[in-house]
Amino acid sequence: MPVFRTFKLWLKRFPPVLRSIRFRLAVWFVFILGVVVVLFSAFIYTRQLQDLRLIAISRLEMRSQRLRAFLRFSGQEFFNNVPSHFPSDPLSGESLLQEGDILALAAPDGQVLQSWGAADAQAVNLLVTQQYKPGISSESFSFERVPLGPGEKNQKEYLTAFFAISSDERVVGYFLVGIPVDPANQMSRLLVSLTLGIILTLVIALVGGFWLADRAMRPVKIITQTAQTISDTDLSRRMHLAQKDELGELANTFDEMLNRLQSAFERQRQFTADASHELRTPLTIVDLETSRALEAQRSSQEYERALKVIHSENQTMIRMVNQLLMLARMDAGRINLQKEDLDLSDVSLEVVERLAPLAVAHGVRLSAGELPELPIAGDRQYLVQMLTNLVENAIKYTCGEGPHVQVETGSLNTEQEVQAFVRVIDNGAGIPPEHLPHLFDRFYQVDEARARQEDSPDSRDEYIPSGAGLGLAIAQWIARAHGGEIDVRSEVGKGSVFEVTLPMIVELESTQAG
């Protein structure tokens, strides 16, 4: 809209401080306070004016009674010989015409005979004309603005009383008496005082409001300056505000967000570095074997050996790339589990049977322990992959006298629910305690020298999976996606136990007697 664009252009001409939130907060604060102060001042002024009018009414009633008594005492003679100066009360000797009063005497036809006091004859005639009603003998009161000089500034509010004077049950004339509502000009002084008070209050409020707004917006300035110093290569800056208000909560939320972003960036950099490092080794081996085979004429046995090495490293890279793709899909939330009713023991037995040849190739005895029926809801494919990763990891690192890996299942009763568990137990070298908190981190390996198979390439007649530190991370994700968790217990020199707990389907059976 043209008006809005014009306003924005007009606003841009102001200095930045006048366009800031601090200034606008201060202005709104002053505006609201100004409205409150003006309304309060108007209330005070109105109440004071009402009080003065009530006092004026009481004074005028007393004055009217004294004038009535005086006129009854003077009788018809006073109307026949109207004095130029209003006389004093013969009973009390006090003057009935006080400073600022207006007195007027009118004939029965409403013609003004004589007037006394502060108002001129024209103003008195106008007051009498407005209040005169032929044949009306009752007393009437009214508030009137009476000019005491030229111009509106010389007008003053009066309370007037107009009543008839009777003699021998007939109206012989009318009398008008008026007294100033504010004889001491209190309302004028009050208006000046209130106006000065409002102006002084608003000035102090503007200065104080701007100071308070500046103080309140200081954390925002700190957040802005800190945000300007943050880049994609340096996410270490933090607010560290000690305030407990909304801005302090905002700064803490901002700090927590930066912590998450920094962790995400660090994981991304570490992920990229680790993936590059893990892929570099098989690619280097493939390159070396290929170059060696092409350097000179080789025998069929040497070519076969080179192809086996290349095939093994290719399988390693395929496995790692598949794991990386799976983790990327997991992070993006693009994996939808197809849950169905399963028996965890049946899944465990399937994994044991599938990996039995691999255990034999490693000289490891793989067995199944107790396998009771454990109904769960899960995706069979991913649960098989989870257990496969755990059993392969156990087969790869078990050692000692009679290397042995055992898979067993069972159930646990907790306060919240009944859980099914599957344990993968090995008698390997165990894991030092300092590595346990990081065991499920991606690419984390307790002993990198053991991460790859150390057998001679000549002995690789069949594929033996090498580790890249991704299998346990994938297994943990699958367990959590099924509402479960993975726990590990290990003792150096005695072996490790990986335990997966999953929610168990409990069928409630009701029996009826008879």
C-alpha positions in Angstrom: 0.0 0.0 0.0 1.3 3.5 -0.8 0.6 4.8 2.6 2.5 2.0 4.3 5.5 2.4 2.0 5.5 6.2 2.7 5.4 5.5 6.4 8.3 3.0 6.1 10.4 5.5 4.1 9.5 8.2 6.6 10.6 6.0 9.5 13.9 5.2 7.8 14.9 8.8 7.9 15.1 8.7 11.7 18.3 7.8 13.5 18.7 4.0 14.3 18.1 4.7 18.0 14.7 6.0 17.2 13.9 2.9 15.2 15.1 0.5 17.9 12.8 -1.7 20.0 14.2 0.1 23.1 12.8 3.4 21.9 9.5 2.0 20.8 9.1 0.2 24.2 9.8 3.5 26.0 7.3 5.4 23.8 4.6 2.8 24.4 5.4 2.8 28.1 5.1 6.6 28.1 1.9 6.5 26.0 0.2 4.1 28.3 1.3 5.9 31.4 0.2 9.2 29.8 -3.3 7.9 29.2 -3.5 6.7 32.8 -2.2 9.9 34.3 -4.5 12.1 32.1 -7.5 10.0 33.0 -6.5 10.2 36.7 -6.0 13.9 36.5 -9.3 14.4 34.7 -10.9 12.4 37.5 -9.3 14.6 40.2 -10.3 17.8 38.3 -13.9 16.6 37.9 -14.2 15.5 41.5 -12.8 18.9 42.7 -15.2 20.8 40.5 -18.1 18.8 41.8 -17.1 19.5 45.4 -16.9 23.2 44.6 -20.3 23.1 43.0 -21.8 21.4 46.1 -20.2 24.0 48.3 -21.5 26.7 46.1 -25.0 25.3 46.3 -24.9 25.3 50.1 -23.6 28.9 50.1 -26.2 30.1 47.6 -29.1 28.5 49.6 -28.0 30.4 52.7 -27.6 33.6 50.7 -31.1 33.2 49.2 -32.6 32.7 52.6 -31.0 35.9 53.9 -32.1 37.8 50.8 -35.6 36.6 51.1 -35.7 37.6 54.7 -34.3 41.1 53.8 -36.8 41.6 51.0 -39.7 40.6 53.1 -38.5 43.0 55.8 -38.1 45.8 53.2 -41.4 45.1 51.5 -42.9 47.0 48.7 -40.9 50.1 49.6 -37.7 48.5 48.4 -39.1 47.9 44.9 -40.5 51.4 44.7 -37.2 53.1 45.6 -34.4 50.8 44.4 -31.1 52.0 45.8 -28.0 52.3 43.6 -25.9 50.6 46.3 -27.2 47.4 47.8 -27.9 48.0 51.5 -26.7 45.9 54.4 -28.8 43.5 56.4 -30.6 45.7 59.0 -30.7 42.7 61.5 -27.0 41.6 61.3 -25.5 44.8 59.8 -23.5 42.6 57.3 -23.4 43.4 53.7 -25.5 41.1 51.6 -23.4 41.9 48.5 -20.0 40.1 48.9 -17.0 40.3 46.5 -17.7 38.6 43.2 -21.5 38.3 43.8 -24.1 39.2 41.3 -27.5 40.7 42.4 -30.3 41.9 40.2 -33.8 43.2 40.8 -36.4 42.7 38.1 -40.0 44.0 37.7 -42.9 41.5 37.4 -42.6 41.8 33.6 -39.0 40.7 33.7 -37.5 44.1 33.1 -34.3 44.6 35.1 -34.6 47.5 37.5 -31.2 47.5 39.1 -28.1 45.2 39.2 -25.2 45.1 41.6 -21.9 43.2 41.6 -19.2 42.0 39.2 -21.2 41.5 36.0 -22.2 44.3 33.6 -25.8 45.2 32.8 -25.8 43.3 29.5 -24.8 40.0 31.2 -27.3 40.5 33.9 -30.1 41.2 31.4 -29.2 37.9 29.6 -29.3 35.9 32.8 -32.7 37.3 33.8 -34.1 36.8 30.3 -33.0 33.1 30.3 -34.5 32.4 33.7 -37.6 34.6 33.7 -40.9 32.8 33.4 -44.1 34.9 33.9 -46.3 33.8 36.8 -43.7 31.3 38.1 -42.9 32.0 41.8 -40.7 29.0 42.5 -37.0 29.2 43.0 -34.6 27.9 40.3 -30.9 27.2 40.3 -28.5 27.0 37.4 -24.8 27.0 36.5 -24.0 29.7 34.0 -20.8 31.0 32.3 -20.9 34.8 33.0 -18.6 37.2 31.1 -16.8 39.6 33.5 -15.0 41.3 30.6 -14.3 41.0 26.9 -13.2 37.6 25.6 -13.8 34.0 26.7 -10.8 34.1 29.1 -12.7 36.6 31.3 -15.7 34.3 31.6 -16.4 32.7 35.0 -18.7 30.0 36.2 -21.5 31.2 38.5 -24.3 29.5 40.3 -27.4 31.6 40.1 -30.8 31.5 41.9 -33.8 33.2 40.5 -36.9 33.6 42.7 -40.0 35.7 42.9 -40.8 38.3 45.6 -44.4 38.3 46.8 -46.4 40.8 48.8 -50.1 40.4 49.7 -50.1 37.2 47.7 -49.0 38.8 44.5 -45.7 38.9 42.7 -44.1 42.3 43.1 -40.8 41.5 41.4 -38.0 39.0 40.9 -34.6 38.7 42.4 -31.5 37.2 40.9 -28.5 36.3 43.0 -25.3 34.6 41.6 -22.1 33.5 43.4 -18.9 32.3 41.8 -18.4 28.6 42.0 -14.6 29.0 42.3 -14.1 32.4 44.0 -10.4 31.7 44.8 -9.6 30.4 41.3 -8.7 27.0 42.8 -9.6 25.1 39.6 -7.2 27.3 37.5 -4.3 26.6 39.8 -5.3 22.9 40.0 -5.3 22.7 36.2 -1.9 24.3 35.9 -0.5 22.0 38.6 -2.0 18.9 36.9 -0.7 19.9 33.5 2.8 20.5 34.8 2.6 17.3 36.8 1.6 15.3 33.7 4.4 16.8 31.6 7.0 16.3 34.3 5.8 12.7 34.8 5.9 11.9 31.1 9.4 13.3 30.7 10.7 11.3 33.7 8.8 8.2 32.4 10.4 8.6 28.9 13.9 8.9 30.3 13.4 6.1 32.8 11.5 3.9 30.4 14.3 4.2 27.8 16.8 3.3 30.5 14.8 0.3 31.6 14.2 -0.8 28.0 17.9 -0.5 27.3 18.7 -2.5 30.4 16.0 -5.1 29.5 17.2 -5.4 25.9 20.9 -5.7 26.8 20.8 -9.5 26.8 19.4 -9.3 23.3 22.3 -7.2 22.3 24.7 -9.7 23.8 22.9 -12.5 21.9 23.1 -10.5 18.7 26.8 -9.8 19.1 27.6 -13.4 20.0 25.6 -14.7 17.0 27.5 -12.4 14.7 30.8 -14.0 15.8 29.6 -17.5 15.3 30.6 -19.2 12.0 30.4 -22.7 10.6 34.0 -23.2 11.7 33.6 -21.9 15.2 30.6 -22.8 17.2 32.3 -22.5 20.6 30.9 -19.1 21.6 28.1 -19.1 24.3 25.9 -16.5 26.0 26.3 -17.8 29.6 23.7 -15.3 30.9 22.9 -15.7 34.6 19.5 -14.1 34.3 16.5 -16.2 35.3 13.9 -14.3 33.3 12.5 -14.9 29.8 15.6 -13.5 28.1 17.8 -15.6 30.2 15.7 -18.6 29.2 16.1 -17.6 25.6 19.9 -17.3 25.9 20.0 -20.8 27.6 17.9 -22.2 24.8 20.3 -20.6 22.3 23.3 -22.1 24.1 21.7 -25.5 24.1 20.9 -25.2 20.4 24.6 -24.2 19.8 25.7 -27.3 21.8 23.5 -29.5 19.6 24.7 -27.8 16.4 28.3 -28.1 17.5 27.9 -31.8 18.4 26.2 -32.3 15.0 28.9 -30.6 13.1 31.6 -32.5 15.0 29.8 -35.8 14.4 29.5 -34.9 10.7 33.2 -34.0 10.4 34.2 -37.1 12.4 31.8 -39.2 10.3 33.3 -37.9 7.1 36.9 -38.4 8.3 36.2 -41.9 9.7 34.3 -43.0 6.5 37.1 -41.7 4.4 39.7 -43.5 6.5 37.8 -46.8 6.6 37.2 -46.7 2.8 40.8 -45.7 2.1 42.2 -49.0 3.4 40.3 -51.4 1.2 40.7 -49.1 -1.8 44.5 -49.0 -1.2 44.6 -52.8 -0.9 42.6 -53.2 -4.1 44.9 -50.8 -5.9 48.1 -52.5 -4.7 46.8 -56.0 -5.6 45.7 -54.8 -9.0 49.0 -53.0 -9.7 51.0 -56.1 -8.5 48.9 -58.4 -10.8 49.5 -56.1 -13.8 53.3 -55.5 -13.3 54.3 -58.8 -14.8 52.9 -62.1 -16.0 51.6 -64.1 -13.0 50.6 -67.7 -12.5 47.0 -68.6 -12.2 47.4 -69.2 -8.5 48.7 -65.7 -8.0 45.9 -64.2 -10.1 43.4 -66.2 -8.1 44.9 -65.0 -4.8 44.7 -61.3 -6.1 41.1 -61.8 -7.1 40.2 -63.2 -3.7 41.9 -60.2 -1.9 40.1 -57.8 -4.2 36.8 -59.6 -3.7 37.2 -59.6 0.1 38.0 -55.9 0.2 35.1 -55.2 -2.2 32.8 -57.0 0.2 34.1 -54.9 3.0 33.4 -51.7 1.1 29.9 -52.9 0.1 29.1 -53.8 3.7 30.4 -50.4 4.9 28.5 -48.4 2.2 25.3 -50.3 3.0 25.8 -49.5 6.7 26.4 -45.8 5.9 23.3 -45.6 3.7 21.2 -47.3 6.5 22.5 -44.8 9.1 21.7 -41.9 6.8 18.2 -43.2 6.3 17.8 -43.7 10.0 18.9 -40.1 10.7 16.5 -38.8 8.1 13.6 -40.9 9.5 13.0 -42.6 6.2 12.9 -46.2 7.6 9.4 -47.5 8.3 9.3 -50.6 10.4 6.8 -53.2 9.3 5.9 -54.6 12.7 4.3 -58.0 13.2 3.8 -60.5 16.0 7.1 -62.4 16.4 8.8 -64.9 18.7 12.1 -63.4 19.9 13.5 -66.8 20.5 12.6 -67.9 17.0 14.5 -64.8 15.6 17.5 -65.6 17.8 17.6 -69.2 16.6 17.5 -68.1 13.0 20.5 -65.8 13.6 22.5 -68.6 15.3 21.8 -71.0 12.4 22.8 -68.4 9.8 26.1 -67.5 11.5 27.1 -71.0 12.4 29.4 -71.4 9.4 31.1 -68.1 10.2 31.7 -69.2 13.8 33.3 -72.5 12.5 35.5 -70.5 10.1 36.8 -68.5 13.1 37.2 -71.6 15.3 34.5 -70.4 17.6 31.7 -72.5 19.1 28.4 -70.8 18.6 25.5 -72.2 20.7 21.9 -71.4 21.7 21.0 -71.3 25.4 17.5 -71.3 26.8 15.0 -70.1 24.2 11.5 -69.8 25.7 8.6 -68.5 23.7 8.7 -64.6 23.9 6.0 -62.9 21.8 7.0 -59.4 20.7 5.9 -56.9 18.0 8.7 -56.0 15.6 10.2 -55.9 12.1 11.8 -59.3 11.6 14.3 -58.1 9.0 15.7 -55.4 11.2 15.7 -57.5 14.4 17.7 -60.2 12.5 20.1 -57.6 11.4 20.5 -56.3 15.0 21.2 -59.7 16.4 23.5 -60.5 13.4 25.6 -57.4 14.2 25.9 -58.4 17.9 26.8 -62.1 17.2 29.3 -61.2 14.4 30.9 -58.7 16.8 31.2 -61.4 19.5 32.6 -64.0 17.0 35.2 -61.6 15.8 36.6 -60.7 19.2 36.2 -63.8 21.3 39.3 -65.7 22.2 40.8 -67.8 25.0 40.5 -71.4 25.8 37.7 -72.8 23.7 36.3 -69.6 22.3 32.6 -69.7 22.8 29.6 -67.4 22.0 26.2 -68.2 23.4 22.8 -66.6 22.6 20.0 -66.9 25.1 16.6 -65.3 25.7 14.2 -64.8 28.6 11.8 -62.3 30.2 12.0 -59.6 32.9 9.2 -58.3 35.1 9.5 -54.5 35.8 7.2 -52.1 37.5 6.0 -50.7 34.2 5.8 -53.7 31.9 7.1 -57.2 31.1 10.2 -57.2 28.9 11.8 -59.8 26.7 15.5 -60.0 26.5 18.1 -61.6 24.3 21.8 -61.9 25.5 24.9 -62.4 23.4 27.6 -63.8 25.7 31.2 -64.3 24.7 34.4 -65.3 26.6 36.6 -62.8 24.8 39.2 -60.3 26.1 36.5 -58.0 27.5 36.2 -54.2 27.1 38.0 -51.7 29.4 35.5 -49.6 31.5 36.6 -46.3 29.9 35.4 -47.5 26.5 31.9 -48.6 27.5 30.2 -45.1 27.3 31.4 -44.7 23.7 30.9 -48.2 22.5 27.8 -47.4 20.4 29.2 -44.2 18.9 29.7 -44.4 15.1 33.2 -45.5 13.9 34.3 -46.0 17.5 36.6 -49.0 17.9 38.1 -50.2 21.2 41.2 -51.5 19.4 41.7 -50.4 15.9 44.3 -53.1 15.4 41.6 -55.6 15.9 39.1 -53.8 13.7 40.2 -55.6 10.6 41.0 -59.3 10.1 44.7 -59.9 10.5 44.8 -63.2 8.7 47.0 -63.5 5.7 45.3 -62.6 2.4 46.1 -66.1 1.3 43.8 -67.6 3.9 40.7 -65.6 2.9 38.9 -68.4 1.2 35.6 -67.0 2.4 34.5 -63.6 3.5 35.0 -62.8 7.1 33.4 -59.4 8.0 35.8 -56.6 9.1 34.5 -54.0 11.5 34.2 -50.3 10.8 32.5 -49.3 14.1 29.0 -49.0 12.6 27.4 -52.4 13.6 26.7 -51.5 17.2 25.4 -48.0 16.3 22.9 -49.7 13.9 21.9 -52.3 16.5 21.2 -49.6 19.1 19.0 -47.7 16.6 17.0 -50.8 15.8 16.5 -51.6 19.5 15.3 -48.1 20.3 13.1 -48.0 17.2 11.3 -51.1 18.7 11.0 -49.3 22.1 13.9 -51.2 23.7 17.5 -50.6 24.7 20.9 -52.3 24.5 23.0 -52.7 27.6 26.6 -54.0 27.8 28.4 -55.6 30.7 32.1 -56.5 30.4 35.0 -57.6 32.5 38.5 -57.5 31.1 39.9 -61.0 30.6 36.5 -62.7 31.1 34.3 -61.6 28.3 31.3 -59.4 27.5 27.5 -59.6 27.6 25.3 -57.6 25.2 21.7 -57.6 26.4 18.8 -56.3 24.3 15.5 -55.7 26.1 12.2 -55.2 24.1 8.6 -54.7 25.2 6.8 -58.1 25.4 3.3 -58.8 24.4 1.4 -60.0 27.4 -1.9 -61.8 26.7 -4.4 -61.5 29.4 -6.3 -64.7 29.9 -9.5 -64.8 32.0 -10.8 -68.0 33.3 -14.3 -68.7 34.6 -15.0 -71.2 37.3 -17.6 -73.9 36.7 
